[in-house]
Amino acid sequence: MHNSADLQEIVDEIAARLGASATLEDRSFRLLAYGAQHGDIDTVRQESILRRRATGEVRDYFERYGIARAGGPVRIPADAELKVLARICWPLRHADVTYGYLWLLDSGELTDQRLAAAAPLVARAAAALAQEARSRQDVGRGLRALFSADPEERAEAEVETPPGPVTAIAVRESQERVAALWTLPRGVLARPGSPVALLAPAHLAGEVAQTVQSAYGTAAGIGAPRTDPADAWLSWREARQALRVAEHFPRHAPIARWEDLGVHRLLARLSQADLRELAAETAALDAELAQTVEVYLDRGGHVQKTAAELGIHRQTLYYRLGKAERLTHRDLSDGDDRLAVHLALKATRLRARDTP
């Protein structure tokens, strides 16, 4: 992980040298460091500091000025509607790659000559982020090997794991966001990908999953802890399966813990062929009937609760249940038949939403 104190020191020095309010963010606009306030402050800087990242609307506005590809400072005009003051965006580029952005509020006094005085510090910040990116890639390769199902590959994994019990976490990134994994606490190992892979001290797993999921992801799964890091691959397998459950079943979203999933653990382990065989039991039901029966079975066959949740009359519910029984050739008053139909509906849910 990078030394955040080094970045903070650089930002403080830039702010003092230029006499301007400065913030440093990664490429996903997540705040990494900020300097003391100089002069006026706008809503964007305030929100960035308080919420640790800019809003999507503000990011879109800034990106219109080509900041991701710019080779030097970009002057961005004020926008009253967005409550944006004029500022300068200085891309943190190293070896032709943009790793982040330095933002400077500009009252009109930041001439090109004054900015040139900060160029060495900007280059230093860019080099620090580039070095962190390389380190993260090394950790990612080691984590990939550690999580491999191949024992020989695991044996060759070169990665320093956190002390004590560890837990694997899988997080699905949304398409428009890329996780700034270097902002995670020390001791947490991370590998970008789909899903993002994390290995954390067991006692921090919930906090880490919440942080990454809420800031960057759509869903997350947490495996069971393992005392021996050599068994972390088992926790990783559970984390990925828990992620599937979180993505398919609102009851367990947005973060699913493997240990809390009950029968869903069995479903998540099944192959597509097994799920297809199970789902065939209710293939004759349309979406409305399937939802009705699933809610009915989820509520333990409680007619009043089911009708209330679906917003229908009890007679309508009885009609739908009877029709479902005829189509599936199952008796919903029989325990075995109820179990078969219930599992089939859950299998259908997993099959319908899984991506290849």
ZIRAMO-V91724 format. One record per backbone hydrogen bond with DSSP energy under -1.0 kcal/mol. CO is the residue of the C=O (numbers start at 1). NH is the residue of the N-H. E is the energy in kcal/mol with one decimal. If there is no record, write none. Layout:
BEGIN
co: <CO,CO>
nh: <NH,NH>
e: <E,E>
END
This chain:
BEGIN
co: <2,3,4,5,6,7,8,9,10,11,12,13,14,15,15,21,22,23,24,24,25,26,29,30,33,42,43,44,45,46,47,48,52,55,56,57,58,59,60,62,63,66,66,74,76,79,84,86,87,88,89,90,91,92,94,97,100,101,102,103,104,109,111,112,115,118,119,120,121,122,123,124,125,126,127,128,129,130,131,132,133,134,135,136,137,138,139,140,141,142,143,145,150,151,154,165,166,167,168,169,170,171,172,174,179,180,181,185,189,191,196,197,198,199,200,201,204,205,206,207,208,209,210,211,212,212,216,219,220,221,222,226,228,229,231,231,232,233,234,235,236,237,238,239,240,241,242,243,244,245,249,250,254,256,257,258,261,262,263,264,265,267,271,272,273,274,275,276,278,279,280,282,286,287,288,289,290,291,292,293,294,295,296,297,299,302,303,304,305,306,307,307,313,314,315,316,317,318,319,320,321,322,323,324,325,325,331,334,335,336,337,338,339,340,341,342,343,344,345,346,347,348,349,350>
nh: <4,7,8,9,10,11,12,13,14,15,16,17,18,19,20,105,35,103,32,33,101,29,54,26,24,46,47,48,49,50,51,52,31,59,60,61,62,63,64,65,66,69,70,89,87,84,79,106,76,104,74,102,93,99,97,94,92,25,90,23,88,111,115,116,118,122,123,124,125,126,127,128,129,130,131,132,133,134,135,136,137,138,139,140,141,142,143,144,145,146,147,148,154,155,157,202,226,200,223,198,221,196,218,177,181,183,184,188,199,197,171,191,169,189,167,204,208,209,210,211,212,213,214,215,216,217,174,172,256,170,258,166,231,232,234,235,236,237,238,239,240,241,242,243,244,245,246,247,248,249,252,253,220,222,260,261,264,265,267,268,269,270,275,276,277,278,279,280,281,282,283,285,290,291,292,293,294,295,296,297,298,299,301,300,302,306,307,308,309,310,311,312,317,318,319,320,321,322,323,324,325,326,327,328,329,330,334,338,339,340,341,342,343,344,345,346,347,348,349,350,351,352,353,354>
e: <-1.0,-1.3,-2.5,-2.2,-2.1,-2.5,-2.6,-2.0,-2.4,-2.7,-2.2,-2.5,-2.5,-1.6,-1.1,-1.9,-3.1,-3.2,-3.1,-1.7,-2.8,-2.0,-1.3,-2.2,-3.3,-2.2,-3.1,-2.5,-2.2,-2.4,-3.3,-1.1,-3.0,-2.4,-2.4,-1.8,-2.4,-2.7,-1.1,-1.7,-1.8,-1.0,-1.1,-2.8,-2.2,-2.7,-2.5,-2.3,-3.0,-2.4,-3.0,-2.2,-1.3,-3.1,-1.1,-2.5,-2.9,-2.7,-3.2,-1.9,-2.9,-1.7,-2.4,-1.9,-1.9,-2.2,-2.5,-1.8,-2.2,-2.5,-2.3,-2.0,-2.1,-2.3,-2.5,-1.9,-2.2,-2.2,-2.4,-2.6,-1.9,-2.0,-2.4,-2.6,-2.2,-2.1,-2.7,-2.3,-1.8,-2.3,-2.0,-1.2,-2.2,-2.0,-1.4,-2.6,-2.7,-2.6,-2.6,-2.1,-2.8,-3.1,-2.6,-1.3,-1.4,-1.7,-1.4,-1.5,-2.4,-2.6,-2.0,-2.7,-2.4,-2.6,-2.7,-2.3,-2.8,-2.7,-2.2,-2.2,-2.5,-2.6,-2.4,-1.6,-2.5,-1.1,-1.6,-2.4,-2.4,-2.6,-3.1,-2.6,-2.6,-1.9,-1.4,-1.1,-2.2,-2.1,-2.0,-2.5,-2.3,-1.9,-2.8,-2.1,-1.7,-1.6,-2.5,-2.1,-1.2,-2.5,-2.2,-1.1,-2.6,-2.8,-1.9,-1.4,-2.0,-1.8,-1.6,-2.5,-1.0,-1.1,-2.5,-2.4,-2.0,-2.3,-3.1,-1.3,-1.7,-1.6,-1.2,-1.7,-2.7,-2.4,-2.2,-2.7,-2.5,-2.6,-2.3,-2.6,-2.9,-1.8,-2.9,-1.7,-1.1,-2.1,-2.7,-2.1,-2.3,-2.3,-1.3,-2.1,-2.0,-2.6,-2.2,-2.4,-2.7,-2.3,-2.2,-2.5,-2.1,-1.9,-2.2,-2.2,-1.5,-1.2,-2.1,-2.8,-2.3,-2.4,-2.5,-2.7,-2.6,-2.0,-2.3,-1.9,-2.7,-2.4,-1.8,-1.9,-2.6,-2.8,-1.3,-1.2>
END
